[in-house]
Amino acid sequence: MIGVNGSVRDTDRRLVVVTGASAGIGLAAAIELARRGDRLVLVGRDPSRLRTAAAEVREASGERPAVFRADFAVLDDVRQLAEQLRAAYDRIDVLANNAGAIVLAPVTTVDGFELSIQANHLAPFLLANLLADRVRRMVVTASGAHRSGVLDPDDLNAPLRRYRPLTAYGTSKQANILFTAEAARRWPAVGSYCFHPGVVRTRFGNESRLVAVGMRLLPLRSPGKGAQTLVWLANQDRSRLHDGGYYFDCRPRRPLRKAADPQLAARLWTTSAAAVGLPA
């Protein structure tokens, strides 16, 4: 619908919420989606980086996005974020659950969980549940690193006992894929998809000098390339996509069996809901 000044009214444009949007894949996706005419909401942990990201989106699209701060290492931040988004918007056309981290040393959050599983799975799980009645499509940034996952839904803190960063990260990415598939089963009105972005040159692991050097020297993907499948999933007609599907380079892929077990996905949902204080 066209407004009185000849422009498309904001209420008729898609609203896209991108978490982890202050850098890397999230920022690249936000810039591309804004260029295509979507209204953007950026979510990030650091206010300064969020302001910088918002300026980049505005420079690319001519419109400044809304910004909300939330630290996914604190579940109360996620609850507050959901309240703020619900107050501001009556619908969210796309929720891009992109925020995540590789944690190089064992860390227990204020909520009592291993940081990787909380930041990469429990926090996005909580946010999606609190917004599910407003969301039309959800895109989750998963990873081929799920191959190293050893998820035990009944013991989400298991990685803390013998901590290995890639195992903890892979376990959280395994959870992402299982969550997406179970969300598709439980929320048929929401198109739910996840994807592997490839190995992308981002700020991940910059606390480690070795990882930071590798990020600069290895032939890794740009954030823009990593974001392509996110943008594609946000825009494809739902009839052309597989609900609950896992994608790589804009094509469906079959995750490993441990990330495609419907019974494991259902168990993970139940224990995740209990962990964040939601009904199963």
C-alpha positions as CSV (number, residue, x, y, z in Angstrom):
1,M,0.0,0.0,0.0
2,I,1.2,3.5,-0.9
3,G,1.2,6.3,1.6
4,V,0.0,9.9,0.9
5,N,3.6,11.0,0.0
6,G,3.9,8.2,-2.6
7,S,6.1,5.9,-0.5
8,V,5.4,2.5,0.8
9,R,4.1,2.6,4.4
10,D,6.3,1.1,7.1
11,T,3.5,-1.2,8.2
12,D,3.5,-2.8,4.7
13,R,7.2,-3.5,4.7
14,R,8.7,-6.6,6.2
15,L,10.2,-6.3,9.6
16,V,13.4,-8.4,10.2
17,V,15.0,-8.8,13.6
18,V,18.7,-9.9,13.4
19,T,20.5,-11.0,16.6
20,G,24.3,-10.9,16.7
21,A,23.9,-8.0,14.2
22,S,26.8,-5.7,15.3
23,A,29.4,-7.5,13.2
24,G,30.1,-10.5,10.9
25,I,27.3,-12.5,9.3
26,G,24.6,-10.7,11.2
27,L,25.7,-7.3,10.1
28,A,26.3,-8.4,6.5
29,A,22.8,-9.9,6.4
30,A,21.2,-6.8,7.9
31,I,22.9,-4.6,5.3
32,E,21.7,-6.7,2.4
33,L,18.1,-7.1,3.7
34,A,17.9,-3.3,4.3
35,R,19.1,-2.7,0.8
36,R,16.3,-4.9,-0.4
37,G,13.8,-2.7,1.4
38,D,13.1,-4.5,4.7
39,R,12.9,-2.6,8.0
40,L,15.7,-3.8,10.2
41,V,16.0,-4.3,13.9
42,L,19.6,-5.0,15.1
43,V,20.2,-6.8,18.4
44,G,23.7,-7.0,19.9
45,R,25.6,-7.0,23.2
46,D,27.8,-4.0,22.9
47,P,26.2,-0.5,22.6
48,S,29.1,1.1,20.8
49,R,29.4,-1.7,18.2
50,L,25.6,-1.6,17.7
51,R,25.7,2.2,17.0
52,T,28.5,1.6,14.5
53,A,26.5,-1.2,12.8
54,A,23.4,0.9,12.7
55,A,25.4,3.6,10.9
56,E,26.7,1.1,8.4
57,V,23.1,-0.1,7.6
58,R,22.0,3.5,7.3
59,E,24.8,4.3,4.9
60,A,24.0,1.3,2.7
61,S,20.2,1.6,2.7
62,G,19.4,5.2,3.6
63,E,17.4,4.2,6.7
64,R,18.6,3.9,10.2
65,P,17.6,0.6,11.8
66,A,16.2,0.2,15.3
67,V,18.7,-1.2,17.8
68,F,18.2,-3.2,21.0
69,R,20.9,-4.3,23.4
70,A,20.9,-7.7,25.0
71,D,23.6,-10.1,26.3
72,F,22.6,-13.7,25.6
73,A,24.8,-14.7,28.5
74,V,22.1,-13.3,30.7
75,L,18.6,-14.8,30.3
76,D,17.0,-11.9,32.0
77,D,18.4,-9.7,29.1
78,V,16.6,-12.0,26.7
79,R,13.3,-11.8,28.6
80,Q,13.6,-8.0,28.6
81,L,14.4,-8.0,24.9
82,A,11.3,-10.0,24.1
83,E,9.2,-7.6,26.1
84,Q,10.6,-4.6,24.3
85,L,10.1,-6.2,20.9
86,R,6.6,-7.2,21.7
87,A,5.8,-3.7,22.9
88,A,7.3,-2.1,19.7
89,Y,6.0,-4.5,17.0
90,D,2.8,-6.5,16.5
91,R,4.5,-8.7,14.0
92,I,8.0,-9.9,13.1
93,D,8.2,-11.2,9.6
94,V,11.7,-12.7,10.0
95,L,13.5,-13.5,13.2
96,A,17.2,-14.2,12.4
97,N,18.5,-16.1,15.4
98,N,22.1,-15.5,14.5
99,A,23.9,-14.5,17.8
100,G,26.5,-16.9,19.0
101,A,30.0,-17.4,20.2
102,I,32.9,-19.8,20.3
103,V,34.1,-19.9,24.0
104,L,37.7,-20.8,24.4
105,A,37.7,-21.5,28.1
106,P,35.0,-23.0,30.4
107,V,32.6,-20.3,31.6
108,T,29.4,-20.7,33.6
109,T,26.8,-18.0,33.1
110,V,24.9,-16.2,35.9
111,D,22.1,-18.5,35.0
112,G,24.2,-21.6,35.7
113,F,24.8,-22.9,32.2
114,E,27.9,-23.5,30.1
115,L,28.3,-20.3,28.1
116,S,28.3,-21.9,24.6
117,I,25.0,-23.8,25.1
118,Q,23.3,-20.7,26.6
119,A,24.5,-18.1,24.2
120,N,24.1,-20.3,21.1
121,H,21.0,-22.3,22.0
122,L,19.1,-21.6,25.2
123,A,19.0,-17.8,24.7
124,P,17.7,-18.0,21.1
125,F,15.3,-20.8,22.2
126,L,13.9,-18.6,24.9
127,L,13.6,-15.5,22.6
128,A,11.9,-17.5,19.8
129,N,9.4,-19.0,22.3
130,L,8.6,-15.6,23.8
131,L,8.0,-14.2,20.3
132,A,6.5,-17.2,18.5
133,D,3.0,-15.7,18.2
134,R,4.5,-12.7,16.4
135,V,7.0,-14.4,14.2
136,R,6.2,-15.5,10.6
137,R,9.6,-17.0,9.7
138,M,12.7,-18.0,11.8
139,V,16.2,-18.5,10.4
140,V,18.8,-20.0,12.7
141,T,22.5,-19.8,12.1
142,A,23.7,-23.3,12.7
143,S,27.0,-24.8,11.5
144,G,28.7,-27.8,10.0
145,A,30.6,-27.9,13.3
146,H,27.6,-29.9,14.6
147,R,29.6,-32.9,13.6
148,S,31.7,-32.4,16.8
149,G,28.6,-32.2,19.0
150,V,27.9,-34.6,21.8
151,L,24.6,-33.3,23.0
152,D,23.0,-34.9,26.1
153,P,19.6,-33.1,26.6
154,D,19.5,-34.3,30.2
155,D,22.9,-32.7,31.0
156,L,23.4,-29.5,29.1
157,N,26.4,-28.6,31.2
158,A,28.3,-31.8,30.4
159,P,31.0,-29.9,28.3
160,L,32.1,-28.1,31.5
161,R,33.5,-31.3,33.0
162,R,36.2,-31.8,30.3
163,Y,36.1,-28.6,28.4
164,R,37.0,-28.6,24.7
165,P,36.0,-25.4,22.8
166,L,35.1,-27.0,19.5
167,T,33.1,-29.8,21.2
168,A,31.2,-27.3,23.3
169,Y,30.6,-25.1,20.2
170,G,29.6,-28.2,18.1
171,T,27.2,-29.3,20.7
172,S,25.4,-25.9,20.7
173,K,25.2,-26.1,16.9
174,Q,23.8,-29.6,17.0
175,A,21.2,-28.1,19.4
176,N,20.4,-25.3,16.8
177,I,19.6,-27.9,14.1
178,L,17.4,-30.0,16.4
179,F,15.6,-26.9,17.8
180,T,14.8,-25.8,14.2
181,A,13.3,-29.1,13.3
182,E,11.3,-29.3,16.4
183,A,10.1,-25.7,16.1
184,A,8.8,-26.6,12.6
185,R,6.8,-29.5,14.1
186,R,5.4,-27.5,17.0
187,W,4.9,-24.2,15.2
188,P,3.4,-25.0,11.8
189,A,2.4,-21.3,11.3
190,V,6.1,-20.3,11.5
191,G,8.5,-21.2,8.6
192,S,11.6,-22.4,10.5
193,Y,15.0,-23.0,8.8
194,C,18.6,-23.3,9.7
195,F,21.8,-23.1,7.7
196,H,25.6,-23.6,7.7
197,P,27.3,-20.3,6.7
198,G,30.6,-22.0,5.9
199,V,33.8,-21.1,7.7
200,V,33.6,-17.3,7.8
201,R,36.2,-14.6,8.7
202,T,34.6,-13.0,11.7
203,R,35.5,-11.8,15.3
204,F,34.9,-15.4,16.6
205,G,37.7,-16.6,18.8
206,N,39.6,-13.3,18.7
207,E,40.6,-13.8,22.4
208,S,43.0,-16.4,21.1
209,R,46.1,-15.1,19.2
210,L,46.3,-18.3,17.3
211,V,42.7,-18.2,16.1
212,A,42.9,-14.5,15.3
213,V,46.0,-15.0,13.1
214,G,44.3,-18.0,11.4
215,M,41.3,-15.8,10.7
216,R,43.5,-13.4,8.9
217,L,45.6,-15.8,6.9
218,L,43.4,-18.8,6.0
219,P,41.2,-18.7,2.9
220,L,38.0,-18.1,4.7
221,R,34.7,-16.8,3.5
222,S,33.7,-13.2,3.8
223,P,30.8,-12.3,6.2
224,G,28.8,-11.3,3.1
225,K,29.3,-14.8,1.6
226,G,28.4,-16.4,4.9
227,A,25.2,-14.3,5.1
228,Q,24.0,-15.3,1.6
229,T,22.0,-18.3,2.7
230,L,20.4,-16.4,5.6
231,V,19.3,-13.7,3.2
232,W,18.1,-16.3,0.7
233,L,16.1,-18.2,3.4
234,A,14.5,-14.9,4.5
235,N,13.3,-14.2,1.0
236,Q,12.4,-17.6,-0.6
237,D,8.7,-18.5,-1.0
238,R,7.9,-20.9,1.7
239,S,6.5,-23.4,-0.8
240,R,10.0,-23.8,-2.1
241,L,11.5,-24.6,1.3
242,H,11.5,-27.6,3.6
243,D,10.1,-26.6,7.0
244,G,12.7,-27.4,9.7
245,G,15.3,-27.9,7.0
246,Y,19.1,-27.4,7.2
247,Y,20.7,-25.5,4.3
248,F,24.2,-24.7,2.9
249,D,24.9,-22.4,0.0
250,C,21.2,-22.0,-0.6
251,R,20.6,-25.7,-1.0
252,P,19.1,-28.3,1.4
253,R,21.7,-30.5,3.1
254,R,21.3,-33.5,5.4
255,P,22.8,-33.0,8.8
256,L,24.4,-35.8,10.6
257,R,22.0,-38.3,12.2
258,K,22.6,-37.0,15.7
259,A,21.3,-33.6,14.5
260,A,18.3,-35.2,12.7
261,D,16.8,-37.4,15.4
262,P,13.2,-36.3,16.1
263,Q,13.2,-38.1,19.5
264,L,16.4,-36.3,20.5
265,A,14.9,-33.0,19.3
266,A,11.8,-33.5,21.4
267,R,13.8,-34.3,24.5
268,L,16.0,-31.2,23.9
269,W,12.9,-29.0,23.6
270,T,11.5,-30.3,26.9
271,T,14.8,-29.9,28.9
272,S,15.5,-26.5,27.3
273,A,12.0,-25.2,28.3
274,A,12.6,-26.4,31.8
275,A,16.1,-24.8,31.8
276,V,14.7,-21.3,30.8
277,G,11.5,-21.5,32.9
278,L,9.0,-22.2,30.1
279,P,6.3,-24.8,29.9
280,A,7.3,-27.8,27.9
